[in-house]
Amino acid sequence: MTSPNYCSRKGHNVQFIVVHWWGNPAHHRDGDPSGVIKHLSTPAGEKSVSAHAVVWPGGVTELIDPRYAAWHAKSVNRFTIGIECWPWDERSPKDLVNATLENLAQQIAHYYQLYPHLADVRLHAHSEHVATECPGKHYRARLNSIRARALEIYQGKPAKQPQRKEIPKMIIFRTPEGVCTIFLNGETKQNPSQALLNALINAGVPVVEVSHDDLAWLEPSKNWQFMASRIKDLKDMETGYPGINPTLKATSLTQQIATSLGISQRTN
Ligand SMILES: [Zn+2]
């Protein structure tokens, strides 16, 4: 088990599955589960929380063996399984939503195999047991269809391979002073309106935060035109959507970009 935040079920049987989400969809457009996995795997005294599994567009991570209780829904922990899901809403990328729902159904089917009596029981929303927004209206509205899909898988209908749509090659570069440039399908757009920017970010377009050091490379003479052409060079960069590889966002941003582009050293 990868999380230490669990305890004995004290003889209770698993009675139902509780579905959660891990936060505000607007803050998790990229589908990256690393933050929540760390949170659910870190002891924090009486504030420790956990779940049996985390589901996101790219897969499932099991944190706790379901023979033990996870700490996800207070009074019902002893006799439930808790699943933390990527939070999404109507503005989240559709293909990521569909992949998440399929992964969730597969994980639930896995629990049906371990505990066949669960297949006869409806899914519960966290908000049925605690005063919370979790797991949001979209998950609540789909609990029946998620269960129906899990039953199909459990009964032998093969799992669909999550379909990944090609995402437009689009990146937003944000300087310490604010957004400078969007690169989109070979064209650049400078100083976009806040409304356009919000729409792009809500659609899951990766944002690269550029430090002053990076600007020195990208824009040595504060020449927007030069910077735009430089960004155009990034069009073949493999960003590993959804979400740029976290290491790319780290301090070695320029080195990572140069490596991705096959540039052995700075040419300016
Ligand atoms: Zn919850």
Residues whose N, C-alpha, C, O or C-beta is under 5 A from the ligand:
A	BS01	ZN	H20 W21 H72 H126 C134
